[in-house]
Amino acid sequence: MALANGLLVHGPTHWAAAIRAEDGTTRVSSGPKPRFVRGQLGAVPVVRGVLRMAEALAVVPAARRGTPGARLAMEHLPVALAVVGSTVAAAVGRRRLGSVVVQETVGALAGLAPALVALRTSDAALWHGVEHKSIAAYEEGGAAEVAHAANHPKEHERCGSNLVLPLMIATVIANSVVRKLVARPAMGLRLGAAAASVGVAVELFSFATRRPNHPISRAVHAVGHTMQARLATVEPGPEDLAVGRAAMEEILRLEGVTPGTS
């Protein structure tokens, strides 16, 4: 995950972060990873997607607390204003638009605004590029290749941007079905629909990764790649990649990976 001033990565059991401090130095921290994907539930379709997403999100506050000076891209006034604006837009859409599907579609699109504002008003897009290049280097050549991350693309096929289209479609469908069946759905039902949407979206994301040439996969990757290339990533410089390398070396050390292994 790209921070506002560095990179957060996590492996099977640990997380590691490296940030550029205000004095220009690189600070590295790490810790154990919260784990939810355990036992048989980790193999159940849809459920495993919810657990994996929860696990990935739980890493963020743990790393934020364990990394003095780290800042999240969402910790920014323009992002707070975007959250308010997107909430208002979704509420207005529900009141003014006649079709439930259109209402939910407008709400889903409005929900993208805070993330886009965070990327465009902070250095998150730069660190997003560091993230992709660092991960791609490791996947291509193992621990030793991380030192040559500059040679790898800043777009990645497993970026969270590739989750946007599946998640939006799943959310719109789930919320529309719930609202068609129940006039005023309770909070528990809404949360259940949201969890199901996440689970289905992660399954589609995984399918697109496994079968990249399938028409559905090409559509998912086309949207994600366009977002990465035009909005979500910036080409980092050598000093930025050095910070990313520090985070990668720390997580690889913790997970017992050494140069020559992967």
N, C-alpha and C positions, 0 to 999 in steps of 0.2 A: 504494500500500500504506500502510495506517495503521501508524505507529510507536507506541511507547508515549508519545512526547512530541512528535509532529509528523507530517509527511506526506512520503512518498517517491513520486515520479511518474517515469515514464520514457516517452520517445518513441522514434522509429525509431532514433536514434543516440546519445542521451544520457540520463542520469538527473539528477534534481535533488531535493534534500531541503531542507526547512525545519523546524527544531525550535524549541521554546520552551526556552531554557536555564534553569538554576536561578535565575538572577538576573532572569528575566522577559523578557529580550531575545529577539529572533528571530534565529537563525543560519541562513544559507543556504549550501549547498555543492552541487557538481555535478561531473560527470565523464563520460567516454565510457562507453557501454553495451556490455557483453559481447554479442557477436552470434553466434548459431548458425544462424539461419534464412537460409541462403544458397543460391543456385543452384536446381537442379531439386528437391532434397529438400524445399525450402520449399513445394512445391506437391503433394507426395504425401500423400493422406489418411492419417490416423493418425500417420504419421511427422512431419508438420508440427506436429501437436498436441504431441508429445513435445518437439520442438525449441523450440516457443514456450514451453512450460512451463519447460523448462530455462533458457531465456534470461531469463524473468521471475524465476526463483529466483536466477540468478547475479547479478542486479542487487543483491540484498539484501546479501551480504557486501561487495560493492564499495562500496555506499553507506554501510554500517556503518563500514568502515575510513576512508572519506573524509569522514565527518561527525563530528567530535569532539563528544561529549556525546549522540549519538543512542543511543536504547535501543530494542530490539525488545520487542514484547509478550511474546515467549516467554522473555525474560530475567527470570524471576520465579520465586521459590521455589514458589508454589502450582502453577505450570505444570509444574515439574520433578516435583512429587509426582503431578500428574495423569498425566504420561507414565509414571511407574512403575506407577500404579494401572491405567491402560489396558492396559499390557503384561501385567500380572498377570491382569487380567480376560480378555484374549484367550487367554492360556495355559491358564487354568482352563477356559474354554469349550471349547477344543480337547480337553481331557482328559475333561471330564464330559459333553459333549453328543454324541449319537450321529450326527446328520446332519452331513455335511461342509458343506452349504449353510448350516445353522443356525450351525455353528461360525464360518464365514467372515462371516456376517451380524453375529454378536455381536462379532467382532473389528473389523469395519468401524465399527460403532456406537461401540465403545470408543475407537476412534481419533479420534473427534470430541471427546472429553473435553478434551484439552489446549488445543485452539483455543477451546472454549467457556469454559474457566477463564481463559484469557488475556484474553478479551473482558470477562469479568465482574469480574476482580480488578485491572484496570489501566485507564488512560484510552484504551485502544485503540478501544473502541466510539465514544468521542467523536471521535477522529481518523478513524475509519471514516466517520462522518457528514460530517466536513470533506471527506474524499476524494470521496464521492459528490456532494456539492453542488458542489464545485469543478469536477469533471469534467463534470457535467450542465450547468453554466453555460457552460463552453467549447463543449460540443457544441451547445447551443441557440443561442448568439449569438456565438461566436467569442471572441477574446482580450479584447475590451472587456467582455464579459458576466461575466467572472470576478469583477469587482468587485461583482457583484450575486448572488453565490452563495447568499446567504441566502434568496433568492426561490425556490430550487429544492429538490426533495424530497431527503431523506436516504436514500432507497432508490433503487437503480439496477438496471436489468435485466441489466447485464453484470457485476454483482458476483460475486466468487468463490463466494458462497453458492449461486449458481445452478449451480455445478459440483458441489456436494455430492451431489445425488441421482444424476446420471449417473456420477460417480466411484464412489460406493458400489455401484451396481448392476454396473458394469463390473468392479470389483475382486472382488466376490463371485463373479460368473460365471467370470472368468478363473482365480481361485485354486481354485475348486471343480473346474473342468475339469482343471486341472493335477494336483490331488491325486487325482482319480478315475483319471487316466491313469498317474500315477507315484506309487508308494507314498511314497517319500521324495525329492521333487524337489530337485535341486541348487540352489545359490544362483543360478547363472546362469539357470536356468529360472524361478526365482521373480522375478528381476529383469526377465526378459523379459516375464513375465506382468504385472508391475507397470507396465512401460513401455507395453505394449499397452493396459492399462486406462486409463492417462492419455490416450493418443492417442485412444481411442474416446470417452472422456468429453469431451474438448475438441471433437471433431467434433459430438457431441450438443449441447454448449453453443453452438457456432456455429450449428447448425441451429435451435435455439430462438431465437437472436437474429434470424436471417434470416426465420423463419416463426413469429412470436409467436402466431398464432391456431391453430396446429396443436395437437391434443390433447396430444401429447407435450410440446410447448413450454409449454403452459399448466400442465402438471403440474410441469415443471422450475421455472418462474417462481413458481408458487404456493409451493413449498417454500422457494425462495430468498427470496422477498419476506417470508414469515412469519418466517424466521430473522432477516432484517435488521430488520424492524419490532419484533420482540419481544426479540431477544437481541443482535444484532450492531452496532446503531447507536444513537447518542444525539444529540439535537439540539444542535449546537454554538452557542456564542455568538459575538458579533462579533470578540472578540480571537482566538478559535480560528480563525475563517475568515480573519483577516488573515494568520495563519501559513500557511494553505493557499494563500492568494493569492500569498504570496512564493514558494512552491515552484512554483506554476503559471507565474508570470511568468518565473522562471528557466528552466524547461524550454522555454517558448515562445520565449524569447530565443535559447536554444541551437539550437532547431530552425528558427529563422528566421521565426517567426510573429509578426506585429505586429498591433495593434488594427486592425480592419477586414478582417482575413484569417482564415482558418480552415484 
